[in-house]
Amino acid sequence: MMIPELLAPAGGERQLKAAVRFGADAVYLALTSFGMRAHAGNFDRDGLRAAVKWCHERGVKVHLTLNIFAYDEDIEPMVDAARFALNCGADALIMADPGAIMAVRAALPRSVIHLSTQMSTMNAPAARFWHEAGVKRIVLARELSLERIRAMRDQLPASCELEAFVHGAVCMSYSGRCALSKYMTGRDANRGDCAQACRWTYRLEEQKRPGEYFPVEQTEQGVRIFSAGDLNMLARLPLLCDARLDALKIEGRMKNEYYVATVVGAYRRALDAVRDGRFTGELARALEAELMKVSHRPYDTGFYFGPPEHPGDRDGFTQSMELAGRVLAWNDGLATVQIKSKVISGDRLELLTPEGAFAFELGDMTLESGERVASCAQPDTVLTMAVPRRCEEGDLIRGTCRNHPTGE
């Protein structure tokens, strides 16, 4: 069975290193301009050059997003950014705007272009059109069913690669077709500055009864009439692999390194199990339990098996665990850890590695000064702690969310 490329988000350097450490085949990222996540950390030019070099040394590809909808004055700078990225060795450019694509193709005919999901490609003729225009890969619209994806694959040449989202946040609108943020706040979603107005809490007010508010549909968390759940296709990975997709994409360039490590690690282990014939319901349940430990909205399978049952009535984020520390080194049973949230001797923690998570009870810790302590609440403090197995730089320590209330 063909195993697709696992493509992971890298909103910054730490997320990039987590994605590679935990098993991504490729990462997608942006410069400080022209990407669809303007508020992610992103990369300056020196950072991009270093990121590409670092990834290539580890056999990981880098895809650069240049997928805003461009104005005339954007075209030349986008071509310049594309030229710089390709000179750095970037493996592909993810683009949406037809004019920008034409300009890049004219100036850089050897460029590899992937068509962003912003273009909502939903049928084989549209995919063929873009492929004949020089696009190598189509990032499919998220509104497609698995049945339609299979039908498209059957109608297209193997040289026209297909990529689909497998996990993460989704839009209430067709990607690239929403003007809600721009209309309500002046922040243009199609230029990477979405205010996520579809996630806000709304009330109705009747014109002749000012001040009398009526909920659309009340929950304990408030009223949300637009907010979509998060996509989670881990348990259905064999079906996606059977559809002969070339790449599976995890959404999340606004997420932190803990999210990236956990989600990428779960999907890497799942895909390897599919490849080796070891994918079982028991493994799927164990890996889905991992996905509950990161920040997420209620999960569903998107449009893969028909429209979501309750697409606009989803409560806010939840997660059961959080990042407690980042492993810097390991020696003889002791990990050197940079603390990220409060830990206390006796806490039940987990060491998160590419091989899985390993639970342990935290003992006393030793500061760099040599002082032994039973707790630490200062972020970025470096200390040593005993851990249950060998680990490496880039592995993470996690603990229960809000385990110790403020002021304890």
C-alpha positions in Angstrom: 0.0 0.0 0.0 1.2 3.5 -0.9 2.0 5.5 2.3 1.5 9.2 1.8 4.0 11.9 2.7 3.2 13.2 6.2 3.3 17.0 6.0 3.5 19.0 9.2 3.1 22.7 10.2 6.0 24.8 11.3 5.0 28.2 12.6 8.4 28.7 14.0 11.8 27.1 14.7 10.7 25.1 17.7 7.7 23.7 15.9 9.8 22.8 12.9 12.3 20.9 15.1 9.4 19.1 16.8 7.9 18.2 13.5 11.1 16.7 12.2 12.0 15.0 15.5 8.6 13.3 15.8 8.5 12.0 12.2 7.3 14.4 9.6 8.4 13.7 6.0 8.0 17.4 5.1 7.1 20.6 6.7 5.3 23.7 5.4 6.2 27.2 6.6 6.2 30.8 5.6 8.3 33.9 5.4 7.1 36.9 7.3 5.0 37.9 4.3 2.7 36.2 1.8 1.6 33.3 4.0 -1.9 32.6 5.3 -0.9 32.7 9.0 0.4 36.3 9.5 0.4 35.9 13.3 2.5 32.8 13.4 6.2 33.2 14.3 7.2 32.5 10.7 10.8 32.8 9.4 12.9 35.7 8.2 15.2 35.0 5.2 18.1 33.9 7.3 15.8 31.7 9.3 14.4 30.1 6.1 17.9 29.4 4.8 18.9 27.7 8.1 15.6 25.8 8.2 16.0 24.3 4.8 19.6 23.3 5.4 18.7 21.8 8.8 15.7 19.8 7.3 17.6 18.6 4.3 20.4 17.3 6.5 17.7 15.1 8.1 16.0 14.0 4.8 13.0 16.3 5.4 11.5 18.4 2.6 10.4 22.1 3.0 7.4 23.6 1.4 7.1 27.4 1.5 3.6 29.0 1.6 3.0 32.0 -0.7 -0.7 31.6 -0.8 -2.3 34.9 -0.1 -4.6 36.5 -2.8 -2.3 39.1 -4.2 -2.7 42.7 -5.3 -0.7 44.1 -8.2 2.0 45.4 -5.9 2.4 42.0 -4.3 3.4 40.1 -7.5 7.0 41.3 -7.9 7.9 40.8 -4.2 6.3 37.4 -4.3 8.4 36.4 -7.2 11.5 37.7 -5.4 10.5 35.7 -2.3 10.0 32.6 -4.5 13.4 33.1 -6.1 15.1 33.4 -2.7 13.3 30.3 -1.4 14.3 28.2 -4.4 17.9 29.5 -4.1 17.8 28.3 -0.5 16.7 24.8 -1.7 13.0 24.9 -0.8 11.4 21.9 -2.3 8.0 23.4 -3.3 6.0 26.6 -3.2 2.4 26.5 -2.0 0.5 29.1 -4.0 -3.1 30.2 -4.7 -3.3 33.4 -6.7 -3.4 32.6 -10.5 -1.5 35.8 -11.4 1.2 35.1 -8.8 1.5 31.5 -10.1 1.9 32.7 -13.7 4.5 35.3 -12.7 6.6 32.7 -10.7 6.3 30.2 -13.5 7.5 32.7 -16.0 10.4 33.9 -13.9 11.3 30.5 -12.4 10.3 27.8 -14.8 11.9 25.0 -12.8 9.9 25.9 -9.7 7.7 23.2 -8.1 4.3 24.6 -7.3 1.6 23.1 -5.1 -1.9 24.6 -5.4 -3.2 25.7 -2.0 -6.5 24.5 -0.6 -7.5 28.2 -0.9 -8.5 27.5 -4.5 -11.1 25.0 -3.5 -10.3 22.4 -6.1 -13.2 20.0 -6.1 -13.2 18.1 -9.4 -10.9 16.3 -11.8 -11.2 18.8 -14.7 -10.1 21.7 -12.4 -7.2 19.7 -11.1 -6.2 18.8 -14.7 -6.4 22.5 -15.7 -4.0 23.5 -12.9 -1.7 20.5 -13.7 -1.5 21.5 -17.3 -0.7 25.1 -16.2 2.4 23.7 -14.4 1.2 22.8 -10.9 2.6 19.6 -9.6 0.4 19.0 -6.6 -3.2 19.9 -5.8 -4.1 20.5 -2.1 -7.7 19.4 -2.3 -10.7 21.3 -1.0 -11.6 20.2 2.5 -15.2 19.8 1.5 -14.6 16.7 -0.6 -15.8 13.2 0.4 -13.4 10.3 0.3 -15.5 8.8 -2.5 -15.0 11.9 -4.6 -11.3 11.9 -3.9 -11.0 8.4 -5.1 -12.9 9.3 -8.3 -10.6 12.2 -8.9 -7.5 10.1 -8.4 -8.8 7.6 -11.0 -9.3 10.4 -13.6 -5.9 12.1 -13.2 -2.4 11.1 -14.2 0.0 9.9 -11.5 2.1 13.0 -12.3 -0.7 15.2 -10.8 -0.2 14.7 -7.1 -3.1 15.0 -4.6 -2.8 16.2 -1.0 -5.5 16.3 1.6 -5.9 17.6 5.1 -6.0 14.9 7.8 -6.1 16.7 11.1 -6.7 20.2 12.6 -8.9 23.2 12.5 -11.3 23.7 9.5 -13.1 26.8 8.2 -16.9 27.2 8.2 -16.5 28.7 4.7 -14.9 27.2 1.6 -11.2 28.1 2.1 -10.4 31.4 0.3 -14.1 32.3 0.0 -14.8 33.9 3.4 -15.0 37.7 3.9 -16.5 37.7 7.4 -13.3 38.7 9.1 -12.6 41.5 6.6 -16.2 42.8 6.8 -16.4 42.8 10.6 -12.8 43.8 11.6 -10.9 44.9 8.5 -8.6 42.0 8.9 -8.4 40.1 5.6 -8.5 36.3 6.0 -7.3 35.9 2.4 -4.1 37.7 3.2 -3.3 35.7 6.3 -4.9 37.9 8.9 -8.2 36.1 9.9 -9.8 37.4 13.1 -11.7 34.1 13.4 -15.0 35.9 13.7 -16.7 32.5 13.1 -15.5 31.4 16.5 -17.0 34.3 18.4 -20.1 34.1 20.7 -23.2 35.8 19.2 -26.6 36.9 20.5 -29.7 38.0 18.6 -31.3 41.5 19.3 -34.7 42.4 17.9 -34.8 45.8 16.3 -37.6 47.2 18.5 -36.3 45.7 21.7 -32.8 47.1 22.1 -30.9 45.5 25.0 -33.0 42.3 25.0 -30.7 39.6 23.8 -31.7 36.1 22.7 -29.3 33.2 22.4 -29.3 31.3 19.2 -28.5 28.0 21.0 -27.2 28.1 24.5 -24.4 25.8 25.9 -22.5 26.1 29.2 -19.6 27.6 27.2 -21.7 30.3 25.4 -23.4 30.5 22.0 -21.6 29.7 18.8 -23.5 29.5 15.6 -20.5 29.1 13.2 -17.7 27.4 15.0 -16.6 24.2 13.4 -15.0 21.2 15.1 -11.5 19.9 14.4 -10.7 17.3 11.8 -9.3 14.0 13.1 -8.9 11.1 10.6 -6.4 9.0 12.5 -8.7 6.0 12.9 -9.5 6.1 9.2 -5.9 6.3 7.9 -6.0 3.0 6.0 -8.9 4.4 3.9 -6.9 7.5 3.1 -3.9 5.5 2.2 -6.1 3.3 0.0 -7.3 6.4 -1.8 -3.7 6.8 -3.2 -3.2 10.3 -1.9 0.4 11.6 -2.2 0.4 13.6 1.0 -1.6 14.0 4.2 -1.4 17.5 5.8 -1.7 18.4 9.5 -3.1 21.9 10.0 -1.6 24.1 12.8 1.0 26.8 12.0 -0.4 28.7 14.9 0.1 25.8 17.3 3.0 25.3 19.8 5.8 22.7 19.7 3.9 20.4 22.1 0.9 20.3 19.8 3.1 19.6 16.8 5.1 16.9 18.5 2.1 15.1 19.9 0.0 15.1 16.7 2.9 14.4 14.3 4.1 11.6 16.5 0.7 10.0 16.6 0.2 10.1 12.9 3.7 8.9 12.2 3.2 5.8 14.4 -0.2 5.2 12.8 1.1 5.5 9.2 4.1 3.2 10.0 1.6 0.7 11.4 -0.5 0.9 8.2 2.7 0.3 6.1 3.7 -2.7 8.2 0.2 -4.2 8.5 0.1 -3.6 12.2 -2.7 -1.0 12.3 -5.5 -2.2 14.6 -8.4 -0.8 16.4 -6.5 -1.0 19.7 -3.6 1.0 18.3 -6.0 3.6 16.8 -7.7 4.0 20.2 -4.3 4.4 22.0 -3.1 7.0 19.5 -6.5 8.9 19.5 -6.1 9.1 23.3 -2.8 11.0 22.6 -4.7 13.5 20.4 -7.0 14.3 23.3 -4.0 15.5 25.3 -3.5 18.6 23.1 -5.6 21.7 22.7 -8.5 20.9 20.3 -12.2 21.5 19.6 -14.5 18.5 19.5 -13.2 16.1 16.8 -15.0 14.9 13.7 -14.2 13.4 10.3 -15.0 16.6 8.4 -16.6 15.9 5.0 -14.9 12.7 4.3 -18.0 10.6 5.0 -20.7 13.3 4.4 -21.3 16.7 6.0 -20.6 16.9 9.8 -23.7 16.4 11.9 -23.4 19.7 13.9 -20.9 21.8 11.9 -21.7 25.1 13.7 -22.3 24.1 17.3 -19.0 23.3 18.8 -17.8 24.4 22.2 -14.3 25.9 22.7 -10.9 24.3 23.2 -10.1 21.5 25.6 -7.0 19.5 26.4 -6.0 17.1 29.2 -2.2 17.7 29.3 0.2 20.6 28.7 3.9 21.1 28.1 5.8 21.0 31.4 9.4 21.0 30.0 11.7 20.6 27.1 14.5 18.1 27.2 17.9 19.6 26.5 20.2 16.6 27.2 20.3 13.2 28.9 23.0 11.4 30.9 22.9 8.3 33.0 19.2 8.4 33.8 19.0 12.1 34.3 17.4 14.6 31.9 18.4 18.2 31.7 15.1 20.0 31.3 14.0 23.6 30.5 10.9 24.0 32.6 7.8 25.5 30.9 5.1 25.2 33.5 4.9 24.5 37.2 6.1 21.1 38.4 6.1 19.6 41.9 7.8 16.5 43.3 5.1 13.7 43.2 3.5 14.9 40.0 2.6 12.2 37.5 4.4 13.3 34.3 5.0 11.8 30.9 8.2 11.7 28.8 7.1 12.3 25.2 9.4 10.8 22.6 8.9 9.7 19.0 8.5 6.1 20.2 5.6 7.1 22.5 4.9 8.5 26.0 6.3 7.1 29.2 4.7 7.9 32.5 6.7 8.5 35.7 6.4 10.1 39.1 8.6 13.2 39.5 11.1 13.1 42.3 13.3 16.0 43.6 15.0 18.1 41.0 18.5 19.7 40.9 19.1 23.3 39.8 22.1 24.3 37.8 23.5 25.7 41.1 23.4 22.2 42.6 20.5 23.0 44.9 17.9 20.3 45.2 14.3 21.5 45.0 10.9 19.9 45.3 9.1 22.3 43.0 9.7 24.8 40.2 7.3 27.4 38.8 9.7 29.7 37.0 9.5 29.3 33.2 12.8 28.6 31.5 14.5 27.4 34.6 17.0 24.7 33.7 17.3 21.7 36.0 17.8 17.9 36.1 15.3 15.3 36.9 15.2 11.5 36.8 13.3 10.1 33.8 12.2 6.5 33.1 14.3 5.9 29.9 16.9 7.4 27.6 15.8 10.5 25.8 17.3 13.1 23.5 17.2 16.8 23.0 13.8 17.8 21.6 11.8 15.3 23.6 9.2 16.8 25.9 7.9 16.5 29.4 4.1 16.9 29.8 1.8 17.1 32.8 -1.8 17.5 33.7 -3.3 20.8 32.7 -3.7 23.3 35.6 -2.6 20.6 38.0 -1.7 23.2 40.6 -4.0 26.3 40.9 -2.4 29.7 40.9 -1.3 30.7 44.4 -0.8 27.2 45.7 
